[in-house]
Amino acid sequence: MAGLVEFELIKIGLLDADEVAQQDPQNLLYKKYFMHGTVHHIGLDVHDDPYKMIAPGIVFTCEPGIYIPYRMQTGK
């Protein structure tokens, strides 16, 4: 999945392919725009305990998103 995110961010000009090829594995460049996982529990407190076991009645969200700060979109 990380490779796909990197590829798409390079394609739209948010990441540089050479920088990605030489990035620090402990500080992945794509995480600037894709800062969380793609799924989490939804509960009474929106984000339930992430260590809760999967059981009947538990609801998850699927939110694969790339988040681009507004100032980057507008230049402001």
Number of C-alpha atoms within 10 A of each C-alpha: 6 10 10 9 17 21 17 14 19 16 12 9 10 16 18 15 15 9 10 17 8 8 13 10 8 6 9 12 18 21 14 15 17 18 11 13 10 11 11 17 19 15 12 7 8 9 12 15 12 9 7 9 8 10 7 6 6 12 12 14 11 10 11 12 13 16 11 12 10 9 8 9 8 7 6 6
